Amino acid sequence: MKTFWKTHPALRIVLMIVLFVLSVALVVAGWKMTGQLAGLGIMLVGVALLLAVLAIYNATYQD
């Protein structure tokens, strides 16, 4: 899987941008739902997507 991200940099960049924008949108949407449990769940999904973006970014730098 590591070599896939190294050989397809354009796909990696596009996927990272899309996931980053989606995750920030989810975090903001969940933040607007103050006091509701669904808002917390939406924010947690957004944070999980941010971690996925970091994992995709770091995949190319692993040995």
Secondary structure, DSSP 8 states (H G I E B T S, - for coil): -HHHHHH-HHHHHHHHHHHHHHHHHHHHHHHHSTT-HHHHHHHHHHHHHHHHHHHHHHHTT--
